Amino acid sequence: MAIPIRRKALLIGINYTGSPHELKGCINDVRNVAAWLVSRGYSSSPRDMVFLTDERRGPYFPTGQNILAAMDWLVSDPGCALFLHFSGHGGQVPDTQGTRASGLIDTIVPTDFATRGMIDSATLHRHLVSALPRDSTLFVLFDCCHSGSAIELPWVYRTDEVGNVTLMDNIHAGKGLVSDASHLIRGGLRFDHDEAASVVGGAKDFFRGLKHQFGDEGGETKNGLARVSDFEGREREGDEGRRIWMLSGCKDSQTSTDSKIFKGKPVGAMSWAFLETMKSDQRWDMSYLQILESTRMLLQKQSQVPQLSCGAPFDLNRSFHV
């Protein structure tokens, strides 16, 4: 008799209440996503579903350290189906070590960012992608600004205004293994050379900065959230092939919207678009491609371009399961 797969979820919603950066809909987002997950068979038990919000102080307050500890919990067990949702601010910080061609590093913003800094994409990659057991799956929904490559996944799919899907192979191109993009065309997907240039540059930057982004040996990074020892012995190349997908609300260069589009209540636009799409999935067999296209259509008025990133080449016509 087959052993049921354990499902675990981590839901993070930060309104930054009382700060100049306050949002209104992020906690509503995690409540709405939680209700949907329960409808899909997830348990709401604290053993299986963890909430980090800034409604109250305590161990579940979304400071940087608490967020990373909760991410470590999420990926700690083998053989699990995992879901991560983040609704809050995303940002970019200056690359003081000169390892990014853009001069900026993408981040998510915890409650204590003013004193401890933000959590950058390399740190998120370590705690989620590198640490993910090979026999587990992880689906990530990021509803924040500058979130396109927030966890540094190698394969990125985007839709344009008329529904064409663009594929960009971050890692292989970044390692100089692709000289001609024609072989990347899969089932009518289109490789965008102009857009890929900046993404590929980011991949090259990641490898170049791998050994130099942690500051003094043994010390903390400038964002205060990771130590050199956290990264020793882990190679980015070895993370390829992980069964992980991330649906993000916008490109790296874009911002996400917080608006009253769900029954007059403030919500994040990407979280809303995802859940609206899921409402139409009556048979639970909607494909990843259909989800990407549907969220793109729903977000057109917000001028956001959602994208899907994967840990390996992937047939987008496969049915979505969590």
CORLINDA-V216735 format. One record per pair of residues at least 6 apart in sequence whose ideal C-beta (glycine too) atoms are under 7 Angstrom apart, sorted by sequence separation. I is the first residue (numbers start at 0). J is the second residue. If there is no record, write none. Layout:
I:J
I:J
This chain:
15:21
37:43
41:47
42:48
131:137
158:164
159:165
171:177
184:190
214:220
219:225
249:255
259:265
260:266
14:21
15:22
41:48
53:60
58:65
74:81
148:155
183:190
213:220
214:221
219:226
248:255
258:265
298:305
14:22
51:59
53:61
73:81
94:102
141:149
156:164
157:165
212:220
257:265
260:268
14:23
50:59
52:61
93:102
94:103
108:117
109:118
156:165
168:177
295:304
33:43
51:61
73:83
93:103
94:104
107:117
127:137
156:166
180:190
217:227
257:267
258:268
261:271
295:305
14:25
92:103
106:117
107:118
139:150
216:227
260:271
294:305
13:25
14:26
91:103
92:104
106:118
155:167
180:192
255:267
256:268
12:25
91:104
106:119
255:268
12:26
51:65
91:105
92:106
105:119
154:168
155:169
213:227
255:269
276:290
291:305
33:48
51:66
91:106
104:119
105:120
153:168
154:169
168:183
12:28
89:105
90:106
104:120
153:169
291:307
12:29
89:106
153:170
166:183
213:230
276:293
11:29
51:69
89:107
90:108
276:294
10:29
89:108
166:185
49:69
87:107
88:108
248:268
287:307
29:50
87:108
248:269
273:294
10:32
85:107
128:150
166:188
272:294
275:297
10:33
29:52
49:72
127:150
172:195
128:152
164:188
165:189
166:190
167:191
92:117
164:189
165:190
272:297
26:52
123:149
124:150
163:189
165:191
173:199
209:235
272:298
90:117
123:150
124:151
167:194
172:199
246:273
288:315
8:36
26:54
120:148
167:195
287:315
288:316
120:149
165:194
169:198
173:202
206:235
269:298
286:315
290:319
120:150
121:151
169:199
172:202
173:203
205:235
268:298
286:316
287:317
120:151
167:198
286:317
170:202
173:205
174:206
286:318
287:319
8:41
169:202
173:206
268:301
285:318
286:319
6:40
269:303
284:318
285:319
6:41
268:303
6:42
107:143
269:305
16:53
15:53
8:47
13:52
14:53
7:47
8:48
9:49
10:50
11:51
12:52
13:53
105:145
6:47
107:149
66:109
105:148
155:198
105:149
256:301
36:82
63:109
62:109
256:303
13:61
61:109
62:110
63:111
255:303
61:110
62:111
11:61
60:110
253:303
67:118
253:304
32:84
63:115
66:118
74:127
148:201
81:135
83:137
89:143
90:144
91:145
151:205
249:303
250:304
11:66
29:84
63:118
71:126
77:132
81:136
88:143
89:144
90:145
248:303
249:304
70:126
74:130
78:134
79:135
80:136
81:137
82:138
83:139
84:140
85:141
86:142
87:143
88:144
89:145
249:305
250:306
29:86
53:110
70:127
74:131
77:134
78:135
85:142
86:143
89:146
248:305
28:86
74:132
77:135
85:143
247:305
67:126
71:130
246:305
247:306
9:69
89:149
9:70
25:86
74:135
246:307
247:308
25:87
74:137
244:307
245:308
9:73
22:87
244:309
7:73
243:310
20:88
242:310
170:239
241:310
240:310
5:76
239:310
240:311
7:79
239:311
5:78
6:79
11:84
15:88
4:78
5:79
6:80
7:81
8:82
9:83
10:84
11:85
12:86
13:87
4:79
12:87
4:80
11:87
153:239
121:212
152:243
152:245
15:110
150:245
13:110
149:247
100:200
101:201
147:247
146:247
99:201
122:224
146:248
147:249
119:222
122:225
146:249
147:250
148:251
100:204
118:222
125:229
129:233
141:245
147:251
99:204
116:221
117:222
125:230
139:244
143:248
144:249
98:204
116:222
118:224
136:242
137:243
138:244
139:245
140:246
141:247
142:248
145:251
116:223
141:248
115:223
116:224
125:233
98:207
99:208
115:224
129:238
144:253
146:255
98:208
128:238
131:241
144:254
144:255
96:208
131:243
143:255
98:211
128:241
142:255
28:142
98:212
96:211
128:243
96:212
164:288
142:267
95:221
142:269
142:270
140:270
162:292
140:273
158:291
158:292
156:291
158:295
105:251
157:304
157:306
156:306
155:306
156:307
155:308
154:308
154:309
152:308
67:224
152:309
153:310
154:311
152:310
154:312
147:306
154:313
156:315
148:308
63:224
86:267
128:310
138:321
86:270
24:257
23:257
22:257
31:266
27:264
27:265
28:266
32:270
27:266
28:267
31:270
35:274
82:321
24:265
80:321
23:265
24:266
25:267
28:270
32:274
35:277
24:267
31:274
39:321
